């Protein structure tokens, strides 16, 4: 049986997801749930395999990882909690931005 860790959203990540989801709904009505669907697939992956993401060099912690949502071009930054009982989603960042968030 595969362990599926829960995802805990930081307040910033929760707000970013809401804003991005609203943008997709307002600007891409034919694909309104596209971002959320891609995000959920990434969540499923990191819940089962938390170490799947690329380690982020130069971050505040050496445990921060990122996964790219290739089709929507967002990165999600996360780390496994200190106790290993959850995945903490820290931020969501679009690849068109010039500077990484961490």
N, CA, C and O atoms as a printed pandas DataFrame, in Angstrom:
     atom_number atom_name residue_name chain_id  residue_number  x_coord  y_coord  z_coord
0              1         N          UNK        A               1    0.841   -1.185    0.000
1              2        CA          UNK        A               1    0.000    0.000    0.000
2              3         C          UNK        A               1    0.886    1.248    0.000
3              4         O          UNK        A               1    1.866    1.323    0.741
4              5         N          UNK        A               2    0.535    2.214   -0.828
5              6        CA          UNK        A               2    1.300    3.447   -0.954
6              7         C          UNK        A               2    0.809    4.466    0.068
7              8         O          UNK        A               2   -0.393    4.689    0.210
8              9         N          UNK        A               3    1.746    5.077    0.774
9             10        CA          UNK        A               3    1.410    6.139    1.724
10            11         C          UNK        A               3    1.093    7.405    0.945
11            12         O          UNK        A               3    1.832    7.788    0.038
12            13         N          UNK        A               4    0.003    8.046    1.300
13            14        CA          UNK        A               4   -0.382    9.294    0.645
14            15         C          UNK        A               4   -0.417   10.392    1.704
15            16         O          UNK        A               4   -1.345   10.475    2.508
16            17         N          UNK        A               5    0.600   11.217    1.683
17            18        CA          UNK        A               5    0.690   12.297    2.656
18            19         C          UNK        A               5   -0.290   13.408    2.317
19            20         O          UNK        A               5   -0.511   13.697    1.141
20            21         N          UNK        A               6   -0.879   14.033    3.324
21            22        CA          UNK        A               6   -1.753   15.177    3.048
22            23         C          UNK        A               6   -0.940   16.388    2.609
23            24         O          UNK        A               6    0.235   16.525    2.949
24            25         N          UNK        A               7   -1.588   17.257    1.851
25            26        CA          UNK        A               7   -0.973   18.515    1.411
26            27         C          UNK        A               7   -1.528   19.630    2.299
27            28         O          UNK        A               7   -2.740   19.780    2.449
28            29         N          UNK        A               8   -0.622   20.398    2.876
29            30        CA          UNK        A               8   -1.030   21.576    3.658
30            31         C          UNK        A               8   -0.595   22.812    2.878
31            32         O          UNK        A               8    0.574   22.949    2.515
32            33         N          UNK        A               9   -1.539   23.703    2.628
33            34        CA          UNK        A               9   -1.252   24.921    1.874
34            35         C          UNK        A               9   -0.853   26.047    2.816
35            36         O          UNK        A               9   -1.509   26.282    3.830
36            37         N          UNK        A              10    0.222   26.736    2.474
37            38        CA          UNK        A              10    0.538   27.961    3.205
38            39         C          UNK        A              10   -0.524   28.987    2.837
39            40         O          UNK        A              10   -1.177   28.846    1.803
40            41         N          UNK        A              11   -0.712   30.018    3.659
41            42        CA          UNK        A              11   -1.669   31.064    3.284
42            43         C          UNK        A              11   -1.345   31.685    1.923
43            44         O          UNK        A              11   -2.248   31.971    1.137
44            45         N          UNK        A              12   -0.059   31.891    1.648
45            46        CA          UNK        A              12    0.328   32.470    0.354
46            47         C          UNK        A              12   -0.039   31.537   -0.791
47            48         O          UNK        A              12   -0.585   31.986   -1.799
48            49         N          UNK        A              13    0.250   30.253   -0.653
49            50        CA          UNK        A              13   -0.068   29.288   -1.711
50            51         C          UNK        A              13   -1.576   29.187   -1.929
51            52         O          UNK        A              13   -2.032   29.103   -3.069
52            53         N          UNK        A              14   -2.345   29.195   -0.854
53            54        CA          UNK        A              14   -3.801   29.128   -0.982
54            55         C          UNK        A              14   -4.325   30.328   -1.770
55            56         O          UNK        A              14   -5.179   30.179   -2.643
56            57         N          UNK        A              15   -3.809   31.512   -1.458
57            58        CA          UNK        A              15   -4.218   32.724   -2.164
58            59         C          UNK        A              15   -3.782   32.662   -3.629
59            60         O          UNK        A              15   -4.556   33.012   -4.520
60            61         N          UNK        A              16   -2.564   32.223   -3.880
61            62        CA          UNK        A              16   -2.070   32.125   -5.261
62            63         C          UNK        A              16   -2.912   31.158   -6.075
63            64         O          UNK        A              16   -3.258   31.451   -7.220
64            65         N          UNK        A              17   -3.243   30.023   -5.507
65            66        CA          UNK        A              17   -4.071   29.038   -6.212
66            67         C          UNK        A              17   -5.438   29.623   -6.532
67            68         O          UNK        A              17   -5.954   29.419   -7.631
68            69         N          UNK        A              18   -6.027   30.339   -5.597
69            70        CA          UNK        A              18   -7.339   30.957   -5.833
70            71         C          UNK        A              18   -7.265   31.980   -6.966
71            72         O          UNK        A              18   -8.133   32.003   -7.839
72            73         N          UNK        A              19   -6.244   32.819   -6.956
73            74        CA          UNK        A              19   -6.086   33.845   -7.996
74            75         C          UNK        A              19   -5.867   33.194   -9.359
75            76         O          UNK        A              19   -6.485   33.590  -10.348
76            77         N          UNK        A              20   -4.992   32.201   -9.408
77            78        CA          UNK        A              20   -4.705   31.527  -10.682
78            79         C          UNK        A              20   -5.953   30.816  -11.198
79            80         O          UNK        A              20   -6.264   30.887  -12.387
80            81         N          UNK        A              21   -6.655   30.141  -10.319
81            82        CA          UNK        A              21   -7.878   29.436  -10.711
82            83         C          UNK        A              21   -8.926   30.418  -11.248
83            84         O          UNK        A              21   -9.580   30.147  -12.256
84            85         N          UNK        A              22   -9.078   31.546  -10.573
85            86        CA          UNK        A              22  -10.011   32.577  -11.050
86            87         C          UNK        A              22   -9.599   33.079  -12.428
87            88         O          UNK        A              22  -10.453   33.277  -13.292
88            89         N          UNK        A              23   -8.307   33.287  -12.644
89            90        CA          UNK        A              23   -7.827   33.758  -13.938
90            91         C          UNK        A              23   -8.183   32.758  -15.040
91            92         O          UNK        A              23   -8.678   33.145  -16.098
92            93         N          UNK        A              24   -7.930   31.477  -14.786
93            94        CA          UNK        A              24   -8.255   30.456  -15.792
94            95         C          UNK        A              24   -9.753   30.431  -16.074
95            96         O          UNK        A              24  -10.171   30.320  -17.226
96            97         N          UNK        A              25  -10.552   30.532  -15.031
97            98        CA          UNK        A              25  -12.007   30.514  -15.217
98            99         C          UNK        A              25  -12.464   31.725  -16.036
99           100         O          UNK        A              25  -13.322   31.586  -16.908
100          101         N          UNK        A              26  -11.907   32.902  -15.769
101          102        CA          UNK        A              26  -12.323   34.125  -16.450
102          103         C          UNK        A              26  -11.751   34.262  -17.859
103          104         O          UNK        A              26  -12.410   34.803  -18.747
104          105         N          UNK        A              27  -10.530   33.775  -18.066
105          106        CA          UNK        A              27   -9.840   34.013  -19.329
106          107         C          UNK        A              27   -9.747   32.807  -20.252
107          108         O          UNK        A              27   -9.429   32.953  -21.432
108          109         N          UNK        A              28  -10.016   31.639  -19.737
109          110        CA          UNK        A              28   -9.984   30.406  -20.532
110          111         C          UNK        A              28  -11.223   29.572  -20.221
111          112         O          UNK        A              28  -11.103   28.460  -19.708
112          113         N          UNK        A              29  -12.412   30.092  -20.524
113          114        CA          UNK        A              29  -13.642   29.383  -20.136
114          115         C          UNK        A              29  -13.749   27.976  -20.714
115          116         O          UNK        A              29  -14.382   27.114  -20.103
116          117         N          UNK        A              30  -13.152   27.722  -21.866
117          118        CA          UNK        A              30  -13.203   26.374  -22.442
118          119         C          UNK        A              30  -12.324   25.397  -21.657
119          120         O          UNK        A              30  -12.490   24.182  -21.767
120          121         N          UNK        A              31  -11.407   25.921  -20.880
121          122        CA          UNK        A              31  -10.510   25.085  -20.071
122          123         C          UNK        A              31  -10.455   25.616  -18.642
123          124         O          UNK        A              31   -9.379   25.718  -18.053
124          125         N          UNK        A              32  -11.597   25.947  -18.099
125          126        CA          UNK        A              32  -11.675   26.625  -16.804
126          127         C          UNK        A              32  -11.003   25.855  -15.669
127          128         O          UNK        A              32  -10.439   26.467  -14.763
128          129         N          UNK        A              33  -11.052   24.545  -15.703
129          130        CA          UNK        A              33  -10.469   23.753  -14.614
130          131         C          UNK        A              33   -9.075   23.223  -14.952
131          132         O          UNK        A              33   -8.521   22.416  -14.205
132          133         N          UNK        A              34   -8.513   23.667  -16.060
133          134        CA          UNK        A              34   -7.232   23.134  -16.538
134          135         C          UNK        A              34   -6.137   23.216  -15.470
135          136         O          UNK        A              34   -5.490   22.213  -15.167
136          137         N          UNK        A              35   -5.932   24.392  -14.907
137          138        CA          UNK        A              35   -4.883   24.575  -13.900
138          139         C          UNK        A              35   -5.129   23.685  -12.686
139          140         O          UNK        A              35   -4.219   22.997  -12.225
140          141         N          UNK        A              36   -6.355   23.698  -12.168
141          142        CA          UNK        A              36   -6.648   22.895  -10.983
142          143         C          UNK        A              36   -6.494   21.402  -11.256
143          144         O          UNK        A              36   -6.053   20.657  -10.381
144          145         N          UNK        A              37   -6.848   20.962  -12.448
145          146        CA          UNK        A              37   -6.664   19.552  -12.804
146          147         C          UNK        A              37   -5.179   19.185  -12.829
147          148         O          UNK        A              37   -4.778   18.145  -12.305
148          149         N          UNK        A              38   -4.378   20.043  -13.438
149          150        CA          UNK        A              38   -2.934   19.787  -13.492
150          151         C          UNK        A              38   -2.322   19.837  -12.091
151          152         O          UNK        A              38   -1.449   19.035  -11.761
152          153         N          UNK        A              39   -2.777   20.767  -11.285
153          154        CA          UNK        A              39   -2.292   20.881   -9.915
154          155         C          UNK        A              39   -2.644   19.620   -9.122
155          156         O          UNK        A              39   -1.812   19.111   -8.370
156          157         N          UNK        A              40   -3.847   19.124   -9.280
157          158        CA          UNK        A              40   -4.260   17.916   -8.553
158          159         C          UNK        A              40   -3.426   16.699   -8.969
159          160         O          UNK        A              40   -3.094   15.865   -8.126
160          161         N          UNK        A              41   -3.090   16.590  -10.234
161          162        CA          UNK        A              41   -2.226   15.490  -10.680
162          163         C          UNK        A              41   -0.840   15.603  -10.026
163          164         O          UNK        A              41   -0.251   14.597   -9.629
164          165         N          UNK        A              42   -0.329   16.829   -9.918
165          166        CA          UNK        A              42    0.967   17.025   -9.250
166          167         C          UNK        A              42    0.849   16.688   -7.766
167          168         O          UNK        A              42    1.754   16.072   -7.202
168          169         N          UNK        A              43   -0.243   17.080   -7.130
169          170        CA          UNK        A              43   -0.463   16.737   -5.724
170          171         C          UNK        A              43   -0.466   15.222   -5.535
171          172         O          UNK        A              43    0.156   14.710   -4.605
172          173         N          UNK        A              44   -1.161   14.509   -6.412
173          174        CA          UNK        A              44   -1.201   13.049   -6.313
174          175         C          UNK        A              44    0.203   12.469   -6.367
175          176         O          UNK        A              44    0.528   11.546   -5.620
176          177         N          UNK        A              45    1.029   13.005   -7.241
177          178        CA          UNK        A              45    2.398   12.519   -7.393
178          179         C          UNK        A              45    3.224   12.784   -6.138
179          180         O          UNK        A              45    3.878   11.875   -5.626
180          181         N          UNK        A              46    3.202   14.010   -5.642
181          182        CA          UNK        A              46    4.061   14.316   -4.490
182          183         C          UNK        A              46    3.503   13.741   -3.188
183          184         O          UNK        A              46    4.259   13.538   -2.238
184          185         N          UNK        A              47    2.208   13.475   -3.124
185          186        CA          UNK        A              47    1.670   12.781   -1.940
186          187         C          UNK        A              47    2.270   11.383   -1.813
187          188         O          UNK        A              47    2.553   10.917   -0.709
188          189         N          UNK        A              48    2.459   10.726   -2.943
189          190        CA          UNK        A              48    2.991    9.362   -2.955
190          191         C          UNK        A              48    4.511    9.332   -2.963
191          192         O          UNK        A              48    5.120    8.434   -2.383
192          193         N          UNK        A              49    5.120   10.304   -3.615
193          194        CA          UNK        A              49    6.580   10.339   -3.759
194          195         C          UNK        A              49    7.093   11.749   -3.464
195          196         O          UNK        A              49    7.414   12.494   -4.390
196          197         N          UNK        A              50    7.171   12.115   -2.209
197          198        CA          UNK        A              50    7.550   13.498   -1.861
198          199         C          UNK        A              50    8.913   13.936   -2.381
199          200         O          UNK        A              50    9.151   15.131   -2.555
200          201         N          UNK        A              51    9.796   13.001   -2.626
201          202        CA          UNK        A              51   11.140   13.365   -3.086
202          203         C          UNK        A              51   11.245   13.455   -4.599
203          204         O          UNK        A              51   12.349   13.565   -5.131
204          205         N          UNK        A              52   10.128   13.410   -5.299
205          206        CA          UNK        A              52   10.126   13.427   -6.760
206          207         C          UNK        A              52   10.555   14.789   -7.315
207          208         O          UNK        A              52   11.137   14.856   -8.397
208          209         N          UNK        A              53   10.281   15.847   -6.602
209          210        CA          UNK        A              53   10.597   17.188   -7.095
210          211         C          UNK        A              53   12.081   17.483   -7.076
211          212         O          UNK        A              53   12.853   16.865   -6.343
212          213         N          UNK        A              54   12.456   18.441   -7.900
213          214        CA          UNK        A              54   13.850   18.889   -7.975
214          215         C          UNK        A              54   14.185   19.708   -6.733
215          216         O          UNK        A              54   13.412   20.580   -6.339
216          217         N          UNK        A              55   15.324   19.433   -6.120
217          218        CA          UNK        A              55   15.768   20.224   -4.973
218          219         C          UNK        A              55   16.097   21.631   -5.455
219          220         O          UNK        A              55   16.751   21.809   -6.483
220          221         N          UNK        A              56   15.643   22.616   -4.711
221          222        CA          UNK        A              56   15.858   24.020   -5.067
222          223         C          UNK        A              56   17.140   24.499   -4.399
223          224         O          UNK        A              56   17.214   24.595   -3.174
224          225         N          UNK        A              57   18.132   24.794   -5.200
225          226        CA          UNK        A              57   19.392   25.303   -4.651
226          227         C          UNK        A              57   19.241   26.794   -4.348
227          228         O          UNK        A              57   18.553   27.523   -5.062
228          229         N          UNK        A              58   19.891   27.220   -3.286
229          230        CA          UNK        A              58   19.850   28.626   -2.904
230          231         C          UNK        A              58   18.604   29.019   -2.119
231          232         O          UNK        A              58   18.404   30.200   -1.834
232          233         N          UNK        A              59   17.768   28.053   -1.767
233          234        CA          UNK        A              59   16.562   28.347   -0.997
234          235         C          UNK        A              59   16.907   28.461    0.488
235          236         O          UNK        A              59   18.015   28.124    0.906
236          237         N          UNK        A              60   15.957   28.934    1.269
237          238        CA          UNK        A              60   16.169   29.093    2.711
238          239         C          UNK        A              60   16.417   27.759    3.407
239          240         O          UNK        A              60   17.071   27.703    4.448
240          241         N          UNK        A              61   15.893   26.697    2.826
241          242        CA          UNK        A              61   16.053   25.358    3.383
242          243         C          UNK        A              61   16.530   24.422    2.281
243          244         O          UNK        A              61   16.172   24.588    1.115
244          245         N          UNK        A              62   17.335   23.447    2.654
245          246        CA          UNK        A              62   17.809   22.483    1.658
246          247         C          UNK        A              62   16.783   21.380    1.397
247          248         O          UNK        A              62   17.057   20.447    0.641
248          249         N          UNK        A              63   15.611   21.478    2.014
249          250        CA          UNK        A              63   14.550   20.483    1.816
250          251         C          UNK        A              63   13.483   20.950    0.825
251          252         O          UNK        A              63   12.578   20.185    0.489
252          253         N          UNK        A              64   13.576   22.177    0.360
253          254        CA          UNK        A              64   12.556   22.700   -0.553
254          255         C          UNK        A              64   12.758   22.104   -1.944
255          256         O          UNK        A              64   13.867   22.064   -2.478
256          257         N          UNK        A              65   11.654   21.649   -2.501
257          258        CA          UNK        A              65   11.647   21.041   -3.830
258          259         C          UNK        A              65   10.624   21.748   -4.699
259          260         O          UNK        A              65    9.769   22.488   -4.211
260          261         N          UNK        A              66   10.731   21.499   -6.015
261          262        CA          UNK        A              66    9.742   22.065   -6.913
262          263         C          UNK        A              66    9.369   21.038   -7.972
263          264         O          UNK        A              66   10.161   20.180   -8.362
264          265         N          UNK        A              67    8.138   21.166   -8.413
265          266        CA          UNK        A              67    7.609   20.366   -9.513
266          267         C          UNK        A              67    7.026   21.338  -10.519
267          268         O          UNK        A              67    6.331   22.286  -10.153
268          269         N          UNK        A              68    7.311   21.098  -11.772
269          270        CA          UNK        A              68    6.794   21.958  -12.836
270          271         C          UNK        A              68    5.476   21.412  -13.353
271          272         O          UNK        A              68    5.364   20.227  -13.668
272          273         N          UNK        A              69    4.484   22.281  -13.436
273          274        CA          UNK        A              69    3.233   21.964  -14.122
274          275         C          UNK        A              69    3.464   22.396  -15.567
275          276         O          UNK        A              69    3.244   23.554  -15.923
276          277         N          UNK        A              70    3.897   21.480  -16.368
277          278        CA          UNK        A              70    4.422   21.803  -17.703
278          279         C          UNK        A              70    3.431   22.515  -18.614
279          280         O          UNK        A              70    3.805   23.449  -19.323
280          281         N          UNK        A              71    2.199   22.095  -18.602
281          282        CA          UNK        A              71    1.260   22.670  -19.568
282          283         C          UNK        A              71    0.795   24.066  -19.168
283          284         O          UNK        A              71    0.606   24.920  -20.034
284          285         N          UNK        A              72    0.610   24.310  -17.881
285          286        CA          UNK        A              72    0.203   25.652  -17.442
286          287         C          UNK        A              72    1.408   26.533  -17.114
287          288         O          UNK        A              72    1.262   27.740  -16.917
288          289         N          UNK        A              73    2.597   25.931  -17.055
289          290        CA          UNK        A              73    3.863   26.640  -16.849
290          291         C          UNK        A              73    3.998   27.267  -15.460
291          292         O          UNK        A              73    4.566   28.349  -15.307
292          293         N          UNK        A              74    3.472   26.578  -14.462
293          294        CA          UNK        A              74    3.664   26.984  -13.069
294          295         C          UNK        A              74    4.594   25.997  -12.396
295          296         O          UNK        A              74    4.645   24.822  -12.763
296          297         N          UNK        A              75    5.327   26.482  -11.410
297          298        CA          UNK        A              75    6.098   25.626  -10.521
298          299         C          UNK        A              75    5.406   25.657   -9.170
299          300         O          UNK        A              75    4.932   26.701   -8.722
300          301         N          UNK        A              76    5.356   24.506   -8.532
301          302        CA          UNK        A              76    4.901   24.478   -7.143
302          303         C          UNK        A              76    6.111   24.141   -6.280
303          304         O          UNK        A              76    6.865   23.211   -6.568
304          305         N          UNK        A              77    6.273   24.906   -5.235
305          306        CA          UNK        A              77    7.396   24.744   -4.310
306          307         C          UNK        A              77    6.850   24.163   -3.011
307          308         O          UNK        A              77    5.857   24.648   -2.469
308          309         N          UNK        A              78    7.510   23.122   -2.523
309          310        CA          UNK        A              78    7.002   22.420   -1.351
310          311         C          UNK        A              78    8.156   21.797   -0.578
311          312         O          UNK        A              78    9.292   21.739   -1.049
312          313         N          UNK        A              79    7.829   21.334    0.622
313          314        CA          UNK        A              79    8.773   20.540    1.391
314          315         C          UNK        A              79    7.989   19.582    2.272
315          316         O          UNK        A              79    6.853   19.853    2.661
316          317         N          UNK        A              80    8.614   18.469    2.574
317          318        CA          UNK        A              80    8.004   17.543    3.522
318          319         C          UNK        A              80    8.139   18.167    4.909
319          320         O          UNK        A              80    9.166   18.768    5.224
320          321         N          UNK        A              81    7.110   18.028    5.732
321          322        CA          UNK        A              81    7.154   18.607    7.076
322          323         C          UNK        A              81    8.277   17.982    7.891
323          324         O          UNK        A              81    8.763   16.899    7.563
324          325         N          UNK        A              82    8.679   18.659    8.940
325          326        CA          UNK        A              82    9.763   18.167    9.796
326          327         C          UNK        A              82    9.483   16.758   10.314
327          328         O          UNK        A              82   10.395   15.938   10.423
328          329         N          UNK        A              83    8.243   16.485   10.626
329          330        CA          UNK        A              83    7.866   15.190   11.174
330          331         C          UNK        A              83    7.589   14.154   10.090
331          332         O          UNK        A              83    7.413   12.975   10.396
332          333         N          UNK        A              84    7.549   14.579    8.829
333          334        CA          UNK        A              84    7.305   13.659    7.732
334          335         C          UNK        A              84    5.867   13.207    7.596
335          336         O          UNK        A              84    5.593   12.208    6.930
336          337         N          UNK        A              85    4.931   13.934    8.223
337          338        CA          UNK        A              85    3.532   13.511    8.188
338          339         C          UNK        A              85    2.704   14.264    7.150
339          340         O          UNK        A              85    1.526   13.957    6.964
340          341         N          UNK        A              86    3.300   15.246    6.474
341          342        CA          UNK        A              86    2.545   16.040    5.495
342          343         C          UNK        A              86    3.518   16.694    4.516
343          344         O          UNK        A              86    4.728   16.748    4.735
344          345         N          UNK        A              87    2.930   17.187    3.428
345          346        CA          UNK        A              87    3.666   17.993    2.457
346          347         C          UNK        A              87    3.179   19.429    2.633
347          348         O          UNK        A              87    1.977   19.692    2.589
348          349         N          UNK        A              88    4.102   20.343    2.828
349          350        CA          UNK        A              88    3.759   21.753    2.973
350          351         C          UNK        A              88    3.994   22.455    1.638
351          352         O          UNK        A              88    5.133   22.594    1.194
352          353         N          UNK        A              89    2.916   22.893    1.005
353          354        CA          UNK        A              89    3.028   23.645   -0.240
354          355         C          UNK        A              89    3.295   25.093    0.125
355          356         O          UNK        A              89    2.496   25.728    0.813
356          357         N          UNK        A              90    4.421   25.610   -0.339
357          358        CA          UNK        A              90    4.878   26.933    0.080
358          359         C          UNK        A              90    4.409   28.040   -0.844
359          360         O          UNK        A              90    3.924   29.073   -0.383
360          361         N          UNK        A              91    4.552   27.830   -2.155
361          362        CA          UNK        A              91    4.204   28.878   -3.108
362          363         C          UNK        A              91    3.986   28.275   -4.493
363          364         O          UNK        A              91    4.403   27.153   -4.783
364          365         N          UNK        A              92    3.320   29.061   -5.335
365          366        CA          UNK        A              92    3.086   28.712   -6.740
366          367         C          UNK        A              92    3.643   29.870   -7.557
367          368         O          UNK        A              92    3.352   31.033   -7.276
368          369         N          UNK        A              93    4.442   29.551   -8.563
369          370        CA          UNK        A              93    5.173   30.587   -9.290
370          371         C          UNK        A              93    5.122   30.297  -10.776
371          372         O          UNK        A              93    5.356   29.164  -11.196
372          373         N          UNK        A              94    4.817   31.312  -11.580
373          374        CA          UNK        A              94    4.762   31.129  -13.032
374          375         C          UNK        A              94    6.170   31.259  -13.629
375          376         O          UNK        A              94    6.957   32.104  -13.203
376          377         N          UNK        A              95    6.471   30.426  -14.602
377          378        CA          UNK        A              95    7.808   30.382  -15.171
378          379         C          UNK        A              95    8.162   31.628  -15.973
379          380         O          UNK        A              95    9.335   31.838  -16.284
380          381         N          UNK        A              96    7.179   32.461  -16.317
381          382        CA          UNK        A              96    7.481   33.679  -17.070
382          383         C          UNK        A              96    8.088   34.774  -16.194
383          384         O          UNK        A              96    8.622   35.756  -16.709
384          385         N          UNK        A              97    8.009   34.609  -14.883
385          386        CA          UNK        A              97    8.601   35.590  -13.978
386          387         C          UNK        A              97   10.114   35.478  -14.033
387          388         O          UNK        A              97   10.664   34.402  -14.263
388          389         N          UNK        A              98   10.777   36.606  -13.818
389          390        CA          UNK        A              98   12.236   36.613  -13.989
390          391         C          UNK        A              98   12.989   36.012  -12.812
391          392         O          UNK        A              98   14.016   35.366  -13.018
392          393         N          UNK        A              99   12.528   36.198  -11.623
393          394        CA          UNK        A              99   13.251   35.712  -10.441
394          395         C          UNK        A              99   12.449   34.631   -9.726
395          396         O          UNK        A              99   11.258   34.815   -9.474
396          397         N          UNK        A             100   13.082   33.507   -9.396
397          398        CA          UNK        A             100   12.392   32.471   -8.605
398          399         C          UNK        A             100   11.956   33.029   -7.261
399          400         O          UNK        A             100   12.581   33.958   -6.749
400          401         N          UNK        A             101   10.900   32.482   -6.681
401          402        CA          UNK        A             101   10.321   33.055   -5.461
402          403         C          UNK        A             101   11.123   32.816   -4.189
403          404         O          UNK        A             101   10.950   33.541   -3.209
404          405         N          UNK        A             102   11.979   31.836   -4.187
405          406        CA          UNK        A             102   12.672   31.509   -2.931
406          407         C          UNK        A             102   14.111   31.913   -3.024
407          408         O          UNK        A             102   14.868   31.724   -2.072
